[in-house]
C-alpha cells in the first residue's frame, strides 16, 4: 500500500514559481517565542530593584546570548522552504540553500510518521525537504503531491 503522500493527486500542477513553507513550525516558533519573551520580561520587571541589581554583567549577557540563540534557531526553522522555478528546484533547510536542476530530482517521499519529506536525487543521495513537515498533515501531503507532479512533468534525466 503506498504512503498517504503517494496516492493519486486530485490537484492540478501549480503554476511556477511556487513556494511551499511549513505551517506548524512557523506558528510554533512565533507563538512559543513570543510567549517565552513575555514570560521572561514579566519575570524580570516583576523583580524588585534589589534582586535585579544582584545579576552580574556576565549573567545578563548569558541570558541575552541564550535568547539570541533561541531566536536564531527559530529563524532557521521558520525560513525552511521549497521553491519550484521553471529551471530549478530551490530547497532551503535552515541555513543551507540548495539549487537543484529538475533533472537532478528523481522523486519526493513523505512516509507516514516521517518528520519531513525527502528528495531522491539522480546521484543516489537524498536531501531533506523541511518545507513539508509531517506534522502539517494534509497540507504537507498535498504539497508533496504537487511537487511529485512537477517532477513527473520535468521528465526523466537523459542517461
PyMOL commands that set and color helices and strands:
alter all, ss='L'
color gray80, all
select helices_A, chain A and resi 4-6+24-46+49-53+57-78+102-104+134-136+138-154
alter helices_A, ss='H'
color red, helices_A
select strands_A, chain A and resi 18-21+81-84+88-93+96-101+105-109+116-121+126-133
alter strands_A, ss='S'
color yellow, strands_A
deselect
rebuild
show_as cartoon
